[in-house]
Amino acid sequence: MPCHARYLALTTLLLAAPVTAAENFEECVAGLRAELEAQGREPEVVAEALDEVERIDRVVELDREQPEFVQTFWAYLDARVTEERIARGRAMMAEHSRLLWRLYDAYGVSPRYLLALWGMETHYGRYTGDTPVIDAMATLACDGRREAFFLEELNATLALLESGRLEGSELRGSWAGAMGHTQFMPTTLREHAVDYDGSGSVDLRSSVPDALASAASYLDELGWDPDVRWGREVQLTEGFGYEHLGLEDPQPLARWQRLGVRRADGNALPAADLEAALLLPMGRHGPAFLVYDNFRRLLRWNHSISYALAVGVLADRIDGQPPLRAEPPDDPPPRRTALKAGQEALAALGYEPGPVDGLLGPATRAAVRAYQQDHGLPADGYPDRSLLERLREEAE
């Protein structure tokens, strides 16, 4: 059977019978086994990996409730950019200074970004995860939501085992199968991991040099620019028009200056030939950020605006810069039930908010912004309490 036909058969099995109980899991694993062998994995390696595999219900729960998507930006930031994490990052800078600056010379990634990623992922190696990686990825491959992604991760894991680049004892990590100090997924490990300490093998779980060098190598290969920041907090002058907003609409810094964007302290933006995108994660009453191309590299690491902003802010704080000047909005963030009702109202009014799930994703922000523009409101793309009430009344 051709590869694409095998994949369609497996996808049909997974979608037709999504796993909701342990007894269905066994049938799905049989399909995974067949597909992995068809992709060239050694039958004995597949058998060793999958013969004793178990479904983990908690993994599915965590996949549905990822904090990057269910927490507000302030709640997410406050939980991660803490004084303790900042202090420990500075201590790690002192402890690993020679290594970090060697990596800067080799890859062009400033130490503060490697430290921030390390701190965000595992609190500087304090917790690298203890979930069985094979079980986690098989569970998610059989969950019916991202089966193709996790099938590929399983395939990469077994290929790494076959080649000797991974040992069975190392196969413990996050609920999603990420491993080591910097939480590399198997495909990322396969393509970008570096044996920096010269041991003859890549060890992201026990070797700090390997883990940080692999992170630096990955960012470098993503196109990291050593001469540019990730972005910066900014403030918007009175009367700012919100004509340009979001990653899809970057503008030159000189244009942002003319439109009324200033540094967080009120001074003029840098006179640099750069483009930046304006992000308002909590609308016009919350913090504002201009982000550069390096921010997009952070998004390749974890495709979450909140995550990438937190990495940038943590990196700055480790580097000795002050906290954000903005304060949390006085208006409490919308509850999930209220946001879900707002999504239903937007859909009823002819806008397209995406899934009606109570989560403030890109489609919902775009729908809110379109509604605001159509009704002459400040188009910040954020559904505050007054807007949600207006939507509810208009949709009735």
DOZA-653597 format. One record per residue (C-alpha): x, y, z; residue in one letter. Coordinates in pm, whole numbers, always signed. Each point is the difference from the previous one (the first is absolute). Layout:
BEGIN
+--------+--------+--------+--------+
|      u |      v |      w | residu |
+--------+--------+--------+--------+
|      X |      Y |      Z |      A |
...
+--------+--------+--------+--------+
//
This chain:
BEGIN
+--------+--------+--------+--------+
|      u |      v |      w | residu |
+--------+--------+--------+--------+
|     +0 |     +0 |     +0 |      M |
|   +147 |   +345 |    -90 |      P |
|   +105 |   +217 |   +292 |      C |
|   -275 |   +257 |    -54 |      H |
|   -263 |   -273 |    -12 |      A |
|   +130 |   -154 |   +323 |      R |
|    -15 |   +342 |   +165 |      Y |
|   -359 |    +55 |   -120 |      L |
|    -98 |   -339 |   +134 |      A |
|   +152 |    +77 |   +338 |      L |
|   -161 |   +346 |     +8 |      T |
|   -337 |   -151 |    -87 |      T |
|    +36 |   -247 |   +287 |      L |
|    +93 |   +275 |   +245 |      L |
|   -276 |   +237 |   -107 |      L |
|   -268 |   -265 |    -34 |      A |
|    +70 |   -142 |   +345 |      A |
|   +147 |   +271 |   +223 |      P |
|   +136 |   -142 |   +318 |      V |
|   -229 |    +58 |   +295 |      T |
|    +76 |   -318 |   +198 |      A |
|   +290 |   -236 |    +55 |      A |
|   -155 |   -279 |   -210 |      E |
|     +6 |   +221 |   -313 |      N |
|   +361 |    +92 |    +60 |      F |
|   +125 |   -349 |    -83 |      E |
|   -154 |    +14 |   -348 |      E |
|   +158 |   +337 |    -67 |      C |
|   +342 |   -121 |   +116 |      V |
|    -22 |   -285 |   -248 |      A |
|    -44 |   +261 |   -273 |      G |
|   +296 |   +198 |   +131 |      L |
|   +212 |   -315 |     +5 |      R |
|    -83 |    -77 |   -363 |      A |
|    +69 |   +355 |   -115 |      E |
|   +332 |    +25 |   +185 |      L |
|   +122 |   -325 |   -153 |      E |
|   -119 |   +117 |   -343 |      A |
|   +211 |   +314 |    +47 |      Q |
|   +308 |   -217 |    +48 |      G |
|    +28 |    -41 |   +375 |      R |
|   +143 |   -332 |   +112 |      E |
|   -277 |   -239 |   +116 |      P |
|   +187 |    -93 |   +318 |      E |
|    +42 |   +367 |    +94 |      V |
|   -369 |    +66 |    -68 |      V |
|    -96 |   -302 |   +207 |      A |
|   +221 |   +101 |   +291 |      E |
|   -147 |   +351 |     -6 |      A |
|   -368 |    -87 |    -43 |      L |
|    -54 |   -345 |   +153 |      D |
|    -44 |   +143 |   +350 |      E |
|   -125 |   +346 |    -95 |      V |
|   -282 |   +145 |   +211 |      E |
|   -247 |   +280 |    -53 |      R |
|    +40 |   +290 |   +245 |      I |
|   -326 |   +184 |    +61 |      D |
|   +177 |   +290 |   +171 |      R |
|   +200 |    +68 |   -318 |      V |
|   -324 |    +61 |   -192 |      V |
|   -124 |   +233 |   +274 |      E |
|   +324 |   +201 |     -8 |      L |
|    -12 |    +25 |   -378 |      D |
|   -347 |   +153 |    +22 |      R |
|    +93 |   +248 |   +275 |      E |
|   +339 |   +137 |   -101 |      Q |
|    +65 |   +314 |   +208 |      P |
|   +126 |   +190 |   -305 |      E |
|   -355 |     -9 |   -133 |      F |
|   -229 |     -6 |   +304 |      V |
|   +172 |   +255 |   +228 |      Q |
|    -13 |   +374 |    -51 |      T |
|   +328 |   +162 |    -96 |      F |
|    +47 |   +157 |   +344 |      W |
|    -72 |   -324 |   +184 |      A |
|   +238 |   -185 |   -231 |      Y |
|   +274 |   +261 |    +38 |      L |
|    -33 |    +32 |   +378 |      D |
|    +31 |   -375 |    +42 |      A |
|   +321 |    -19 |   -205 |      R |
|   +194 |   +325 |    +21 |      V |
|    +41 |    -18 |   +376 |      T |
|   +266 |   +155 |   +220 |      E |
|   +123 |   -347 |    +89 |      E |
|    +35 |   -101 |   -365 |      R |
|   +175 |   +326 |    -84 |      I |
|   +243 |    -43 |   +290 |      A |
|    +74 |   -359 |    -91 |      R |
|    +57 |   +101 |   -362 |      G |
|   +260 |   +251 |   +114 |      R |
|   +161 |   -267 |   +216 |      A |
|    +12 |   -235 |   -299 |      M |
|   +160 |   +280 |   -202 |      M |
|   +276 |    +25 |   +258 |      A |
|    +44 |   -378 |    +21 |      E |
|     +4 |    -65 |   -375 |      H |
|   +139 |   +332 |   -125 |      S |
|   +295 |   -148 |   -194 |      R |
|   -222 |   -257 |   -173 |      L |
|   -270 |   +255 |    -86 |      L |
|   +243 |   +250 |   -154 |      W |
|   +170 |   -277 |   -199 |      R |
|   -340 |    -90 |   -137 |      L |
|    -59 |   +364 |    -83 |      Y |
|   +324 |     +6 |   -198 |      D |
|    -98 |   -322 |   -181 |      A |
|   -370 |    +63 |    -66 |      Y |
|    -71 |   +370 |    +60 |      G |
|   -269 |    -55 |   +263 |      V |
|    +33 |   +222 |   +307 |      S |
|    +26 |   -186 |   +333 |      P |
|   -315 |   +166 |   +137 |      R |
|   -219 |   -170 |   -260 |      Y |
|   +146 |   -345 |    +61 |      L |
|    -47 |    +54 |   +374 |      L |
|   -359 |   +119 |    -47 |      A |
|    -90 |   -302 |   -213 |      L |
|   +170 |   -233 |   +249 |      W |
|   -184 |   +165 |   +287 |      G |
|   -336 |    -10 |   -176 |      M |
|    +30 |   -361 |   -110 |      E |
|   +134 |   -177 |   +311 |      T |
|    +83 |   +266 |   +259 |      H |
|   +370 |    -41 |    -88 |      Y |
|    -14 |   -379 |     +6 |      G |
|   -184 |    -37 |   +329 |      R |
|   -283 |   -187 |   -166 |      Y |
|    +49 |   -162 |   -339 |      T |
|   -314 |   -215 |    +24 |      G |
|    -62 |   -357 |   +103 |      D |
|   -272 |   -107 |   -244 |      T |
|    +81 |   -307 |   -214 |      P |
|    +62 |   +159 |   -341 |      V |
|   -120 |   -291 |   -213 |      I |
|   -323 |    -32 |   +200 |      D |
|    -64 |   +375 |    -24 |      A |
|    +52 |    +20 |   -375 |      M |
|   -201 |   -315 |    -71 |      A |
|   -282 |   +140 |   +213 |      T |
|     -5 |   +324 |   -198 |      L |
|    +45 |   -174 |   -334 |      A |
|   -315 |   -197 |    +81 |      C |
|   -199 |   +294 |   +131 |      D |
|   -131 |   +108 |   -341 |      G |
|   +110 |   +365 |    +23 |      R |
|   +368 |    +10 |   -105 |      R |
|    +64 |   -356 |   -108 |      E |
|   +229 |    +83 |   -294 |      A |
|   +226 |   +217 |   +215 |      F |
|    +45 |   -259 |   +275 |      F |
|    +37 |   -288 |   -245 |      L |
|   +298 |   +186 |   -145 |      E |
|   +139 |    +59 |   +350 |      E |
|    -34 |   -371 |    +76 |      L |
|   +175 |    -83 |   -326 |      N |
|   +285 |   +238 |    +87 |      A |
|    +30 |   -149 |   +349 |      T |
|    +36 |   -353 |   -131 |      L |
|   +248 |   +114 |   -265 |      A |
|   +210 |   +160 |   +275 |      L |
|    -15 |   -323 |   +201 |      L |
|   +108 |   -202 |   -305 |      E |
|   +296 |   +229 |    -65 |      S |
|   +111 |     -1 |   +363 |      G |
|    -48 |   +376 |    +40 |      R |
|   -261 |    -70 |   +268 |      L |
|     +4 |   -260 |   +274 |      E |
|   -315 |   -155 |   +142 |      G |
|    +91 |   +136 |   +342 |      S |
|    -27 |   +356 |   -136 |      E |
|   -360 |    -39 |   -118 |      L |
|   -166 |   +204 |   +273 |      R |
|   -110 |   +358 |    -45 |      G |
|   -298 |   +229 |    -25 |      S |
|   -360 |   -101 |    -53 |      W |
|    +48 |    +71 |   -374 |      A |
|   +323 |   -199 |    -36 |      G |
|   +252 |   +285 |    +24 |      A |
|   +330 |    -95 |   +162 |      M |
|   +297 |   +146 |   +180 |      G |
|    +98 |   +335 |   +150 |      H |
|   -142 |   +192 |   -294 |      T |
|   -287 |   -237 |    -78 |      Q |
|    +74 |   -101 |   -358 |      F |
|   -258 |   -202 |   -185 |      M |
|   +151 |   -308 |   -172 |      P |
|    -11 |   +152 |   -350 |      T |
|   +179 |   +312 |   +128 |      T |
|   +252 |   -215 |   +184 |      L |
|    +60 |   -205 |   -315 |      R |
|    +62 |   +306 |   -218 |      E |
|   +165 |   +250 |   +233 |      H |
|   +155 |   -162 |   +309 |      A |
|   +373 |    +52 |    +52 |      V |
|   +261 |   -212 |   +180 |      D |
|   +174 |   +306 |   +139 |      Y |
|   +180 |   -165 |   +289 |      D |
|   +169 |   -250 |   -234 |      G |
|   -130 |   -309 |   +181 |      S |
|    -83 |   -176 |   -325 |      G |
|   -376 |    +25 |    +50 |      S |
|   -262 |   +272 |    +43 |      V |
|   -131 |    +10 |   +356 |      D |
|   -258 |   +273 |    +52 |      L |
|   -114 |   -142 |   +332 |      R |
|   +330 |     -6 |   +193 |      S |
|   +238 |   +224 |   -197 |      S |
|    -54 |   +375 |    +39 |      V |
|   +256 |    +74 |   -277 |      P |
|   -184 |   -228 |   -243 |      D |
|   -339 |   +145 |    +93 |      A |
|    +97 |   +366 |    -26 |      L |
|   +210 |    -50 |   -313 |      A |
|   -291 |   -183 |   -161 |      S |
|   -231 |   +290 |    +86 |      A |
|   +246 |   +252 |   -143 |      A |
|    +51 |   -210 |   -314 |      S |
|   -375 |    -28 |    -50 |      Y |
|    -59 |   +375 |    +30 |      L |
|   +293 |    +69 |   -230 |      D |
|   -139 |   -233 |   -264 |      E |
|   -340 |   +170 |    +35 |      L |
|   +170 |   +325 |   -101 |      G |
|    +70 |   +171 |   +332 |      W |
|   +145 |   +348 |    -49 |      D |
|   +266 |    +76 |   +266 |      P |
|    -25 |   +375 |    -66 |      D |
|   -372 |    +41 |    +78 |      V |
|   -208 |    -36 |   +315 |      R |
|   -309 |   -219 |    +27 |      W |
|   -214 |   +313 |    +36 |      G |
|    -85 |   +253 |   +271 |      R |
|   -283 |   +133 |   +210 |      E |
|   -144 |   +321 |   -144 |      V |
|   -272 |   +251 |    +79 |      Q |
|   -262 |   +144 |   -233 |      L |
|    -69 |   +371 |     -7 |      T |
|   -350 |   +138 |    +46 |      E |
|   -209 |    -38 |   -312 |      G |
|   +192 |   -298 |   -138 |      F |
|   -204 |   -141 |   -287 |      G |
|    +64 |   -379 |     +9 |      Y |
|    +21 |    -10 |   -381 |      E |
|   +284 |   -252 |    +13 |      H |
|     -3 |   -282 |   +248 |      L |
|   +133 |   -354 |    +26 |      G |
|   +284 |   -205 |   -144 |      L |
|   -149 |    +11 |   -349 |      E |
|    +29 |   +380 |    -25 |      D |
|   +356 |   +115 |    +89 |      P |
|   +106 |   +358 |    -64 |      Q |
|   +334 |   +185 |     -6 |      P |
|   +100 |   +151 |   +333 |      L |
|    -12 |   +348 |   -154 |      A |
|   -364 |    -54 |    -91 |      R |
|    -85 |   -124 |   +349 |      W |
|   +160 |   +316 |   +135 |      Q |
|   -223 |   +214 |   -224 |      R |
|   -307 |   -199 |   +102 |      L |
|    +61 |    +71 |   +368 |      G |
|   +199 |   -295 |   +135 |      V |
|   +272 |    +80 |   +253 |      R |
|   +239 |   -194 |   +220 |      R |
|   -148 |   -107 |   +331 |      A |
|   +165 |   +300 |   +172 |      D |
|   -152 |   +242 |   -252 |      G |
|   +316 |    +61 |   -202 |      N |
|    +20 |    -33 |   -378 |      A |
|    +40 |   -339 |   -163 |      L |
|   +348 |    -95 |   -127 |      P |
|    +98 |   +158 |   -331 |      A |
|    +65 |   -338 |   -159 |      A |
|    -93 |   -143 |   -339 |      D |
|   -216 |   -276 |   +147 |      L |
|   -355 |   -122 |    -28 |      E |
|   -199 |    -99 |   +306 |      A |
|   -348 |   -129 |    +77 |      A |
|   -224 |   +142 |   +271 |      L |
|   -148 |   -246 |   +250 |      L |
|   -267 |    +83 |   +259 |      L |
|    -52 |   -331 |   +184 |      P |
|   -260 |   +153 |   +234 |      M |
|   -131 |   +277 |   -221 |      G |
|    +52 |   +375 |    +14 |      R |
|    -19 |    +11 |   +381 |      H |
|   +279 |   -256 |    +46 |      G |
|   +369 |    -12 |    -94 |      P |
|   +113 |    +74 |   -355 |      A |
|   +301 |   -151 |   -177 |      F |
|   +184 |    +56 |   -325 |      L |
|   +161 |   -328 |   -106 |      V |
|   +273 |    -64 |   -258 |      Y |
|    +88 |   -299 |   -214 |      D |
|   +176 |   -176 |   +289 |      N |
|   -338 |    -21 |   +171 |      F |
|   -117 |   -215 |   -290 |      R |
|   +295 |   -231 |    +67 |      R |
|   -124 |    -42 |   +357 |      L |
|   -343 |    -86 |   -139 |      L |
|   +159 |   -282 |   -199 |      R |
|   +109 |   -142 |   +334 |      W |
|   -350 |    +23 |   +146 |      N |
|   -281 |   +140 |   -213 |      H |
|   -155 |   +210 |   +277 |      S |
|     +6 |   +378 |    +20 |      I |
|    -10 |    -15 |   +381 |      S |
|   +293 |   -243 |     +9 |      Y |
|   +220 |   +203 |   -234 |      A |
|    -78 |   +326 |   +181 |      L |
|    +80 |   -164 |   +335 |      A |
|   +335 |   -123 |   -135 |      V |
|    +85 |   +349 |   -120 |      G |
|   -102 |   +168 |   +326 |      V |
|   +185 |   -262 |   +209 |      L |
|   +313 |    +44 |   -213 |      A |
|    -11 |   +376 |    +58 |      D |
|    -51 |    -40 |   +375 |      R |
|   +291 |   -245 |    +27 |      I |
|   +205 |   +262 |   -183 |      D |
|    -82 |   +257 |   +269 |      G |
|   -275 |   +193 |   -172 |      Q |
|   -299 |   +129 |   +203 |      P |
|   -345 |   -162 |    +20 |      P |
|   -272 |    +90 |   -247 |      L |
|   -134 |   +351 |    +52 |      R |
|   -355 |    -95 |    -92 |      A |
|   -240 |   -113 |   +270 |      E |
|   -269 |   -268 |    -33 |      P |
|   -327 |   +146 |   -133 |      P |
|   -258 |    +99 |   +260 |      D |
|   -266 |   -187 |   -194 |      D |
|    +23 |   -371 |    +91 |      P |
|    +74 |   -231 |   -293 |      P |
|   -302 |   -172 |   -155 |      P |
|   -102 |   -330 |   +148 |      R |
|     +8 |   -295 |   -234 |      R |
|   -379 |    -34 |     +4 |      T |
|    -41 |   +370 |    -86 |      A |
|   +253 |    -23 |   -281 |      L |
|   -174 |   -307 |   -136 |      K |
|   -328 |   +193 |     -6 |      A |
|   +183 |   +283 |   -177 |      G |
|   +129 |   -241 |   -263 |      Q |
|   -351 |   -130 |    -55 |      E |
|   -125 |   +358 |    -42 |      A |
|   +277 |    +86 |   -245 |      L |
|    -84 |   -307 |   -208 |      A |
|   -370 |    +90 |     +5 |      A |
|    +86 |   +351 |   -122 |      L |
|   +194 |   -135 |   -297 |      G |
|   +354 |    +18 |   +133 |      Y |
|   +231 |   -302 |    +20 |      E |
|   +142 |    -47 |   +352 |      P |
|   +119 |   -356 |    -59 |      G |
|    -95 |   -279 |   +241 |      P |
|   -253 |    +99 |   +265 |      V |
|   +224 |   -113 |   +285 |      D |
|    +37 |   +298 |   +232 |      G |
|   +367 |    +42 |    -95 |      L |
|   +140 |   +329 |   -131 |      L |
|   +183 |   -125 |   -307 |      G |
|   +105 |   +183 |   -319 |      P |
|   -332 |    -59 |   -178 |      A |
|   -200 |   +141 |   +290 |      T |
|   +228 |   +304 |    +27 |      R |
|    -38 |    +60 |   -375 |      A |
|   -379 |    -30 |    +21 |      A |
|    -14 |   +239 |   +296 |      V |
|   +219 |   +249 |   -185 |      R |
|   -217 |    -20 |   -312 |      A |
|   -311 |    +63 |   +210 |      Y |
|   +169 |   +297 |   +172 |      Q |
|   +104 |   +149 |   -335 |      Q |
|   -350 |    -39 |   -142 |      D |
|   -151 |   +178 |   +301 |      H |
|   +251 |   +283 |    +37 |      G |
|   +153 |   -136 |   +322 |      L |
|   +371 |     -3 |    +93 |      P |
|   +109 |   -305 |   -198 |      A |
|   +237 |   -165 |   +249 |      D |
|   -137 |   -351 |    -58 |      G |
|    -68 |    -56 |   +369 |      Y |
|   -345 |   -102 |   +132 |      P |
|    -34 |   +191 |   +326 |      D |
|   -310 |    -26 |   +216 |      R |
|   -182 |   +293 |   -164 |      S |
|    +59 |   -137 |   -349 |      L |
|   -122 |   -347 |    +96 |      L |
|   -315 |   +152 |   +150 |      E |
|    -58 |   +200 |   -318 |      R |
|    +45 |   -310 |   -214 |      L |
|   -243 |   -197 |   +213 |      R |
|   -267 |   +267 |    -26 |      E |
|    +46 |    +49 |   -373 |      E |
|    -22 |   -373 |    -73 |      A |
|   -324 |    -46 |   +198 |      E |
+--------+--------+--------+--------+
//
